């Protein structure tokens, strides 16, 4: 946010970050346990995980005049994952595992 404030004031530059859902990339899939976390996040997210292409499309909108006043924000692009507690599907799986 410091960059967003200083560069915004001095040069009119916008600075934002994007928090993407788990994404199947070469780097991501190299992490131990990634596939389990990916599936968990996909089930938790109301809209499912976003792909790398989906994220690229989203970021392109940030270069348009439609978002010219968006700055110093962390923008979530995660299918709703960051806003949910636990999905009904996960609760059902947990209940089945306890029986």
N, CA, C and O atoms as CSV, one atom per row, in Angstrom:
chain,resi,resn,atom,element,x,y,z
A,1,UNK,N,N,0.820,-1.188,0.000
A,1,UNK,CA,C,0.000,0.000,0.000
A,1,UNK,C,C,0.861,1.247,0.000
A,1,UNK,O,O,0.468,2.288,-0.528
A,2,UNK,N,N,2.010,1.137,0.583
A,2,UNK,CA,C,2.912,2.286,0.604
A,2,UNK,C,C,3.279,2.695,-0.822
A,2,UNK,O,O,3.284,3.882,-1.149
A,3,UNK,N,N,3.585,1.713,-1.666
A,3,UNK,CA,C,3.882,2.021,-3.070
A,3,UNK,C,C,2.682,2.675,-3.736
A,3,UNK,O,O,2.826,3.658,-4.464
A,4,UNK,N,N,1.512,2.134,-3.489
A,4,UNK,CA,C,0.297,2.691,-4.078
A,4,UNK,C,C,0.078,4.130,-3.676
A,4,UNK,O,O,-0.330,4.952,-4.497
A,5,UNK,N,N,0.342,4.440,-2.432
A,5,UNK,CA,C,0.159,5.811,-1.960
A,5,UNK,C,C,1.187,6.742,-2.601
A,5,UNK,O,O,0.832,7.760,-3.194
A,6,UNK,N,N,2.458,6.382,-2.474
A,6,UNK,CA,C,3.517,7.278,-2.956
A,6,UNK,C,C,3.531,7.418,-4.477
A,6,UNK,O,O,3.648,8.531,-4.992
A,7,UNK,N,N,3.415,6.307,-5.199
A,7,UNK,CA,C,3.415,6.397,-6.661
A,7,UNK,C,C,2.102,6.957,-7.192
A,7,UNK,O,O,2.073,7.594,-8.245
A,8,UNK,N,N,1.031,6.721,-6.471
A,8,UNK,CA,C,-0.249,7.316,-6.861
A,8,UNK,C,C,-0.198,8.826,-6.773
A,8,UNK,O,O,-0.632,9.523,-7.690
A,9,UNK,N,N,0.331,9.335,-5.670
A,9,UNK,CA,C,0.436,10.787,-5.482
A,9,UNK,C,C,1.414,11.405,-6.480
A,9,UNK,O,O,1.123,12.440,-7.080
A,10,UNK,N,N,2.562,10.777,-6.653
A,10,UNK,CA,C,3.624,11.359,-7.478
A,10,UNK,C,C,3.391,11.182,-8.975
A,10,UNK,O,O,3.671,12.093,-9.754
A,11,UNK,N,N,2.886,10.028,-9.383
A,11,UNK,CA,C,2.834,9.713,-10.816
A,11,UNK,C,C,1.472,9.249,-11.314
A,11,UNK,O,O,1.313,8.982,-12.505
A,12,UNK,N,N,0.489,9.147,-10.430
A,12,UNK,CA,C,-0.833,8.676,-10.850
A,12,UNK,C,C,-0.875,7.189,-11.156
A,12,UNK,O,O,-1.755,6.725,-11.881
A,13,UNK,N,N,0.076,6.441,-10.605
A,13,UNK,CA,C,0.166,5.005,-10.849
A,13,UNK,C,C,-0.694,4.260,-9.828
A,13,UNK,O,O,-0.713,4.610,-8.647
A,14,UNK,N,N,-1.399,3.238,-10.292
A,14,UNK,CA,C,-2.198,2.392,-9.405
A,14,UNK,C,C,-1.419,1.131,-9.062
A,14,UNK,O,O,-0.748,0.556,-9.920
A,15,UNK,N,N,-1.508,0.705,-7.814
A,15,UNK,CA,C,-0.822,-0.505,-7.361
A,15,UNK,C,C,-1.836,-1.392,-6.643
A,15,UNK,O,O,-2.448,-0.977,-5.659
A,16,UNK,N,N,-2.008,-2.608,-7.139
A,16,UNK,CA,C,-2.921,-3.581,-6.546
A,16,UNK,C,C,-2.253,-4.947,-6.529
A,16,UNK,O,O,-1.272,-5.179,-7.236
A,17,UNK,N,N,-2.787,-5.844,-5.720
A,17,UNK,CA,C,-2.360,-7.239,-5.736
A,17,UNK,C,C,-3.589,-8.105,-6.005
A,17,UNK,O,O,-4.720,-7.692,-5.751
A,18,UNK,N,N,-3.353,-9.298,-6.518
A,18,UNK,CA,C,-4.441,-10.236,-6.791
A,18,UNK,C,C,-4.163,-11.524,-6.018
A,18,UNK,O,O,-3.102,-12.131,-6.162
A,19,UNK,N,N,-5.126,-11.929,-5.201
A,19,UNK,CA,C,-5.050,-13.208,-4.492
A,19,UNK,C,C,-5.863,-14.227,-5.281
A,19,UNK,O,O,-7.094,-14.214,-5.267
A,20,UNK,N,N,-5.158,-15.093,-5.956
A,20,UNK,CA,C,-5.744,-16.092,-6.846
A,20,UNK,C,C,-6.021,-17.374,-6.077
A,20,UNK,O,O,-5.326,-17.682,-5.109
A,21,UNK,N,N,-7.020,-18.111,-6.497
A,21,UNK,CA,C,-7.287,-19.427,-5.906
A,21,UNK,C,C,-6.145,-20.375,-6.269
A,21,UNK,O,O,-5.349,-20.065,-7.156
A,22,UNK,N,N,-6.052,-21.526,-5.597
A,22,UNK,CA,C,-5.014,-22.482,-5.975
A,22,UNK,C,C,-5.086,-22.750,-7.479
A,22,UNK,O,O,-6.160,-22.990,-8.032
A,23,UNK,N,N,-3.936,-22.705,-8.120
A,23,UNK,CA,C,-3.881,-22.795,-9.578
A,23,UNK,C,C,-2.889,-23.870,-9.995
A,23,UNK,O,O,-1.756,-23.911,-9.516
A,24,UNK,N,N,-3.331,-24.735,-10.892
A,24,UNK,CA,C,-2.452,-25.802,-11.374
A,24,UNK,C,C,-1.434,-25.224,-12.356
A,24,UNK,O,O,-1.725,-24.999,-13.531
A,25,UNK,N,N,-0.247,-24.997,-11.838
A,25,UNK,CA,C,0.884,-24.551,-12.646
A,25,UNK,C,C,2.042,-25.508,-12.373
A,25,UNK,O,O,1.945,-26.359,-11.489
A,26,UNK,N,N,3.124,-25.379,-13.115
A,26,UNK,CA,C,4.296,-26.218,-12.873
A,26,UNK,C,C,4.800,-26.014,-11.449
A,26,UNK,O,O,5.112,-26.980,-10.753
A,27,UNK,N,N,4.881,-24.768,-11.021
A,27,UNK,CA,C,5.360,-24.476,-9.667
A,27,UNK,C,C,4.386,-24.987,-8.611
A,27,UNK,O,O,4.797,-25.606,-7.630
A,28,UNK,N,N,3.103,-24.729,-8.811
A,28,UNK,CA,C,2.102,-25.121,-7.822
A,28,UNK,C,C,2.006,-26.615,-7.627
A,28,UNK,O,O,1.948,-27.099,-6.496
A,29,UNK,N,N,1.988,-27.347,-8.721
A,29,UNK,CA,C,1.822,-28.800,-8.616
A,29,UNK,C,C,3.077,-29.483,-8.086
A,29,UNK,O,O,3.039,-30.667,-7.751
A,30,UNK,N,N,4.178,-28.762,-8.007
A,30,UNK,CA,C,5.404,-29.320,-7.441
A,30,UNK,C,C,5.413,-29.321,-5.922
A,30,UNK,O,O,6.317,-29.892,-5.311
A,31,UNK,N,N,4.424,-28.693,-5.304
A,31,UNK,CA,C,4.348,-28.606,-3.846
A,31,UNK,C,C,3.669,-29.857,-3.300
A,31,UNK,O,O,2.611,-30.257,-3.786
A,32,UNK,N,N,4.273,-30.465,-2.301
A,32,UNK,CA,C,3.697,-31.656,-1.679
A,32,UNK,C,C,2.312,-31.342,-1.118
A,32,UNK,O,O,2.137,-30.352,-0.407
A,33,UNK,N,N,1.336,-32.178,-1.436
A,33,UNK,CA,C,-0.025,-31.995,-0.948
A,33,UNK,C,C,-0.853,-31.008,-1.746
A,33,UNK,O,O,-1.992,-30.717,-1.382
A,34,UNK,N,N,-0.294,-30.487,-2.832
A,34,UNK,CA,C,-1.006,-29.472,-3.610
A,34,UNK,C,C,-2.339,-29.992,-4.139
A,34,UNK,O,O,-3.358,-29.308,-4.035
A,35,UNK,N,N,-2.338,-31.192,-4.704
A,35,UNK,CA,C,-3.569,-31.709,-5.316
A,35,UNK,C,C,-4.701,-31.832,-4.304
A,35,UNK,O,O,-5.853,-31.555,-4.636
A,36,UNK,N,N,-4.395,-32.242,-3.077
A,36,UNK,CA,C,-5.426,-32.347,-2.039
A,36,UNK,C,C,-5.961,-30.961,-1.689
A,36,UNK,O,O,-7.169,-30.773,-1.548
A,37,UNK,N,N,-5.056,-29.992,-1.551
A,37,UNK,CA,C,-5.498,-28.630,-1.242
A,37,UNK,C,C,-6.306,-28.046,-2.400
A,37,UNK,O,O,-7.308,-27.365,-2.180
A,38,UNK,N,N,-5.875,-28.310,-3.619
A,38,UNK,CA,C,-6.588,-27.825,-4.800
A,38,UNK,C,C,-8.028,-28.343,-4.798
A,38,UNK,O,O,-8.968,-27.577,-5.014
A,39,UNK,N,N,-8.193,-29.630,-4.555
A,39,UNK,CA,C,-9.533,-30.226,-4.541
A,39,UNK,C,C,-10.368,-29.672,-3.388
A,39,UNK,O,O,-11.560,-29.409,-3.549
A,40,UNK,N,N,-9.742,-29.499,-2.232
A,40,UNK,CA,C,-10.435,-28.924,-1.074
A,40,UNK,C,C,-10.939,-27.521,-1.409
A,40,UNK,O,O,-12.109,-27.214,-1.184
A,41,UNK,N,N,-10.069,-26.676,-1.942
A,41,UNK,CA,C,-10.452,-25.302,-2.291
A,41,UNK,C,C,-11.526,-25.293,-3.368
A,41,UNK,O,O,-12.430,-24.459,-3.336
A,42,UNK,N,N,-11.435,-26.202,-4.310
A,42,UNK,CA,C,-12.425,-26.274,-5.384
A,42,UNK,C,C,-13.808,-26.619,-4.827
A,42,UNK,O,O,-14.815,-26.092,-5.298
A,43,UNK,N,N,-13.859,-27.495,-3.837
A,43,UNK,CA,C,-15.134,-27.861,-3.220
A,43,UNK,C,C,-15.659,-26.756,-2.307
A,43,UNK,O,O,-16.870,-26.573,-2.187
A,44,UNK,N,N,-14.766,-26.030,-1.672
A,44,UNK,CA,C,-15.164,-24.958,-0.757
A,44,UNK,C,C,-15.679,-23.735,-1.508
A,44,UNK,O,O,-16.604,-23.068,-1.043
A,45,UNK,N,N,-15.098,-23.439,-2.646
A,45,UNK,CA,C,-15.417,-22.227,-3.394
A,45,UNK,C,C,-16.766,-22.356,-4.088
A,45,UNK,O,O,-16.981,-23.312,-4.833
A,46,UNK,N,N,-17.680,-21.416,-3.861
A,46,UNK,CA,C,-18.983,-21.476,-4.525
A,46,UNK,C,C,-18.882,-21.560,-6.050
A,46,UNK,O,O,-19.702,-22.217,-6.691
A,47,UNK,N,N,-17.883,-20.898,-6.627
A,47,UNK,CA,C,-17.720,-20.914,-8.082
A,47,UNK,C,C,-16.566,-21.795,-8.535
A,47,UNK,O,O,-16.259,-21.835,-9.726
A,48,UNK,N,N,-15.923,-22.498,-7.616
A,48,UNK,CA,C,-14.780,-23.337,-7.959
A,48,UNK,C,C,-13.516,-22.514,-8.126
A,48,UNK,O,O,-13.551,-21.283,-8.105
A,49,UNK,N,N,-12.401,-23.207,-8.290
A,49,UNK,CA,C,-11.119,-22.534,-8.483
A,49,UNK,C,C,-11.068,-21.849,-9.844
A,49,UNK,O,O,-11.643,-22.327,-10.821
A,50,UNK,N,N,-10.380,-20.738,-9.885
A,50,UNK,CA,C,-10.158,-20.034,-11.148
A,50,UNK,C,C,-8.878,-20.569,-11.787
A,50,UNK,O,O,-7.905,-20.869,-11.096
A,51,UNK,N,N,-8.891,-20.681,-13.091
A,51,UNK,CA,C,-7.692,-21.136,-13.804
A,51,UNK,C,C,-6.722,-19.970,-13.979
A,51,UNK,O,O,-7.066,-18.817,-13.721
A,52,UNK,N,N,-5.512,-20.286,-14.417
A,52,UNK,CA,C,-4.532,-19.237,-14.701
A,52,UNK,C,C,-5.052,-18.316,-15.809
A,52,UNK,O,O,-4.841,-17.104,-15.755
A,53,UNK,N,N,-5.726,-18.880,-16.806
A,53,UNK,CA,C,-6.301,-18.055,-17.880
A,53,UNK,C,C,-7.399,-17.139,-17.348
A,53,UNK,O,O,-7.505,-15.985,-17.763
A,54,UNK,N,N,-8.222,-17.658,-16.422
A,54,UNK,CA,C,-9.253,-16.816,-15.799
A,54,UNK,C,C,-8.611,-15.637,-15.075
A,54,UNK,O,O,-9.093,-14.508,-15.157
A,55,UNK,N,N,-7.528,-15.912,-14.372
A,55,UNK,CA,C,-6.835,-14.857,-13.628
A,55,UNK,C,C,-6.250,-13.822,-14.584
A,55,UNK,O,O,-6.328,-12.620,-14.329
A,56,UNK,N,N,-5.671,-14.286,-15.675
A,56,UNK,CA,C,-5.115,-13.358,-16.665
A,56,UNK,C,C,-6.207,-12.452,-17.221
A,56,UNK,O,O,-5.992,-11.252,-17.392
A,57,UNK,N,N,-7.370,-13.015,-17.503
A,57,UNK,CA,C,-8.494,-12.206,-17.992
A,57,UNK,C,C,-8.893,-11.158,-16.962
A,57,UNK,O,O,-9.170,-10.010,-17.309
A,58,UNK,N,N,-8.922,-11.556,-15.694
A,58,UNK,CA,C,-9.282,-10.626,-14.618
A,58,UNK,C,C,-8.272,-9.480,-14.527
A,58,UNK,O,O,-8.650,-8.314,-14.417
A,59,UNK,N,N,-7.000,-9.824,-14.573
A,59,UNK,CA,C,-5.953,-8.805,-14.459
A,59,UNK,C,C,-6.022,-7.817,-15.619
A,59,UNK,O,O,-5.748,-6.631,-15.435
A,60,UNK,N,N,-6.381,-8.287,-16.802
A,60,UNK,CA,C,-6.509,-7.388,-17.953
A,60,UNK,C,C,-7.519,-6.285,-17.669
A,60,UNK,O,O,-7.335,-5.148,-18.103
A,61,UNK,N,N,-8.589,-6.613,-16.941
A,61,UNK,CA,C,-9.585,-5.572,-16.628
A,61,UNK,C,C,-8.985,-4.459,-15.781
A,61,UNK,O,O,-9.463,-3.325,-15.814
A,62,UNK,N,N,-7.940,-4.776,-15.023
A,62,UNK,CA,C,-7.315,-3.755,-14.170
A,62,UNK,C,C,-6.553,-2.710,-14.978
A,62,UNK,O,O,-6.227,-1.640,-14.463
A,63,UNK,N,N,-6.274,-3.012,-16.224
A,63,UNK,CA,C,-5.589,-2.052,-17.094
A,63,UNK,C,C,-6.564,-1.135,-17.826
A,63,UNK,O,O,-6.145,-0.218,-18.533
A,64,UNK,N,N,-7.850,-1.377,-17.660
A,64,UNK,CA,C,-8.838,-0.571,-18.374
A,64,UNK,C,C,-9.237,0.652,-17.561
A,64,UNK,O,O,-8.981,0.728,-16.359
A,65,UNK,N,N,-9.862,1.596,-18.229
A,65,UNK,CA,C,-10.374,2.786,-17.550
A,65,UNK,C,C,-11.558,2.456,-16.644
A,65,UNK,O,O,-11.947,3.274,-15.810
A,66,UNK,N,N,-12.126,1.273,-16.801
A,66,UNK,CA,C,-13.242,0.871,-15.942
A,66,UNK,C,C,-12.807,0.713,-14.485
A,66,UNK,O,O,-13.636,0.753,-13.577
A,67,UNK,N,N,-11.512,0.536,-14.269
A,67,UNK,CA,C,-10.988,0.375,-12.907
A,67,UNK,C,C,-9.983,1.471,-12.560
A,67,UNK,O,O,-9.091,1.260,-11.737
A,68,UNK,N,N,-10.125,2.630,-13.180
A,68,UNK,CA,C,-9.121,3.688,-13.021
A,68,UNK,C,C,-9.004,4.245,-11.606
A,68,UNK,O,O,-8.017,4.914,-11.299
A,69,UNK,N,N,-9.963,3.994,-10.753
A,69,UNK,CA,C,-9.892,4.472,-9.370
A,69,UNK,C,C,-9.626,3.343,-8.375
A,69,UNK,O,O,-9.717,3.552,-7.166
A,70,UNK,N,N,-9.303,2.166,-8.867
A,70,UNK,CA,C,-8.985,1.042,-7.989
A,70,UNK,C,C,-7.484,1.045,-7.738
A,70,UNK,O,O,-6.690,0.858,-8.660
A,71,UNK,N,N,-7.105,1.257,-6.489
A,71,UNK,CA,C,-5.688,1.244,-6.132
A,71,UNK,C,C,-5.518,0.859,-4.670
A,71,UNK,O,O,-6.433,1.011,-3.861
A,72,UNK,N,N,-4.347,0.365,-4.350
A,72,UNK,CA,C,-3.973,-0.021,-2.992
A,72,UNK,C,C,-4.891,-1.110,-2.433
A,72,UNK,O,O,-5.192,-1.120,-1.240
A,73,UNK,N,N,-5.333,-2.027,-3.302
A,73,UNK,CA,C,-6.255,-3.083,-2.892
A,73,UNK,C,C,-5.648,-4.462,-3.130
A,73,UNK,O,O,-4.873,-4.664,-4.064
A,74,UNK,N,N,-6.014,-5.398,-2.271
A,74,UNK,CA,C,-5.755,-6.805,-2.531
A,74,UNK,C,C,-7.068,-7.364,-3.062
A,74,UNK,O,O,-8.045,-7.470,-2.320
A,75,UNK,N,N,-7.095,-7.717,-4.324
A,75,UNK,CA,C,-8.313,-8.148,-5.002
A,75,UNK,C,C,-8.358,-9.673,-5.060
A,75,UNK,O,O,-7.458,-10.310,-5.608
A,76,UNK,N,N,-9.408,-10.246,-4.494
A,76,UNK,CA,C,-9.540,-11.696,-4.471
A,76,UNK,C,C,-10.138,-12.202,-5.777
A,76,UNK,O,O,-11.124,-11.664,-6.281
A,77,UNK,N,N,-9.525,-13.240,-6.305
A,77,UNK,CA,C,-9.995,-13.899,-7.526
A,77,UNK,C,C,-9.932,-15.399,-7.251
A,77,UNK,O,O,-9.088,-16.120,-7.784
A,78,UNK,N,N,-10.851,-15.835,-6.405
A,78,UNK,CA,C,-10.738,-17.192,-5.880
A,78,UNK,C,C,-12.053,-17.963,-5.861
A,78,UNK,O,O,-12.194,-18.932,-5.115
A,79,UNK,N,N,-13.003,-17.544,-6.664
A,79,UNK,CA,C,-14.278,-18.250,-6.729
A,79,UNK,C,C,-15.092,-18.184,-5.448
A,79,UNK,O,O,-16.043,-18.945,-5.272
A,80,UNK,N,N,-14.722,-17.277,-4.556
A,80,UNK,CA,C,-15.427,-17.116,-3.291
A,80,UNK,C,C,-14.780,-17.841,-2.121
A,80,UNK,O,O,-15.290,-17.779,-1.002
A,81,UNK,N,N,-13.662,-18.530,-2.359
A,81,UNK,CA,C,-12.989,-19.325,-1.329
A,81,UNK,C,C,-12.668,-18.507,-0.078
A,81,UNK,O,O,-12.838,-18.998,1.038
A,82,UNK,N,N,-12.214,-17.286,-0.248
A,82,UNK,CA,C,-11.785,-16.465,0.890
A,82,UNK,C,C,-12.944,-16.001,1.760
A,82,UNK,O,O,-12.723,-15.504,2.864
A,83,UNK,N,N,-14.165,-16.154,1.287
A,83,UNK,CA,C,-15.330,-15.641,2.025
A,83,UNK,C,C,-16.209,-16.719,2.642
A,83,UNK,O,O,-17.206,-16.398,3.289
A,84,UNK,N,N,-15.865,-17.981,2.460
A,84,UNK,CA,C,-16.708,-19.043,3.011
A,84,UNK,C,C,-16.028,-19.700,4.201
A,84,UNK,O,O,-14.801,-19.727,4.303
A,85,UNK,N,N,-16.841,-20.223,5.088
A,85,UNK,CA,C,-16.297,-20.964,6.221
A,85,UNK,C,C,-15.993,-22.385,5.798
A,85,UNK,O,O,-14.836,-22.765,5.618
A,86,UNK,N,N,-17.049,-23.162,5.644
A,86,UNK,CA,C,-16.894,-24.550,5.222
A,86,UNK,C,C,-18.132,-24.927,4.403
A,86,UNK,O,O,-19.254,-24.581,4.773
A,87,UNK,N,N,-17.929,-25.619,3.318
A,87,UNK,CA,C,-19.047,-25.942,2.426
A,87,UNK,C,C,-19.835,-27.146,2.935
A,87,UNK,O,O,-19.341,-27.932,3.744
A,88,UNK,N,N,-21.052,-27.274,2.454
A,88,UNK,CA,C,-21.897,-28.414,2.815
A,88,UNK,C,C,-21.256,-29.730,2.375
A,88,UNK,O,O,-21.353,-30.737,3.077
A,89,UNK,N,N,-20.603,-29.718,1.215
A,89,UNK,CA,C,-19.956,-30.933,0.705
A,89,UNK,C,C,-18.855,-31.403,1.654
A,89,UNK,O,O,-18.716,-32.601,1.901
A,90,UNK,N,N,-18.080,-30.469,2.182
A,90,UNK,CA,C,-16.999,-30.827,3.104
A,90,UNK,C,C,-17.583,-31.372,4.404
A,90,UNK,O,O,-17.083,-32.363,4.938
A,91,UNK,N,N,-18.632,-30.737,4.917
A,91,UNK,CA,C,-19.284,-31.219,6.143
A,91,UNK,C,C,-19.774,-32.649,5.943
A,91,UNK,O,O,-19.576,-33.501,6.810
A,92,UNK,N,N,-20.413,-32.917,4.802
A,92,UNK,CA,C,-20.912,-34.266,4.520
A,92,UNK,C,C,-19.774,-35.281,4.465
A,92,UNK,O,O,-19.903,-36.385,4.993
A,93,UNK,N,N,-18.668,-34.918,3.833
A,93,UNK,CA,C,-17.524,-35.832,3.760
A,93,UNK,C,C,-16.948,-36.090,5.144
A,93,UNK,O,O,-16.559,-37.213,5.465
A,94,UNK,N,N,-16.895,-35.044,5.962
A,94,UNK,CA,C,-16.382,-35.208,7.320
A,94,UNK,C,C,-17.302,-36.122,8.130
A,94,UNK,O,O,-16.832,-36.981,8.876
A,95,UNK,N,N,-18.609,-35.934,7.978
A,95,UNK,CA,C,-19.571,-36.777,8.698
A,95,UNK,C,C,-19.460,-38.232,8.260
A,95,UNK,O,O,-19.551,-39.137,9.088
A,96,UNK,N,N,-19.265,-38.461,6.974
A,96,UNK,CA,C,-19.127,-39.824,6.464
A,96,UNK,C,C,-17.862,-40.474,7.011
A,96,UNK,O,O,-17.835,-41.672,7.293
A,97,UNK,N,N,-16.823,-39.673,7.156
A,97,UNK,CA,C,-15.563,-40.190,7.679
A,97,UNK,C,C,-15.641,-40.562,9.149
A,97,UNK,O,O,-14.866,-41.394,9.621
A,98,UNK,N,N,-16.572,-39.953,9.878
A,98,UNK,CA,C,-16.722,-40.237,11.304
A,98,UNK,C,C,-17.566,-41.473,11.570
A,98,UNK,O,O,-17.576,-41.987,12.688
A,99,UNK,N,N,-18.273,-41.956,10.557
A,99,UNK,CA,C,-19.164,-43.121,10.740
A,99,UNK,C,C,-18.423,-44.415,10.558
A,99,UNK,O,O,-19.016,-45.488,10.676
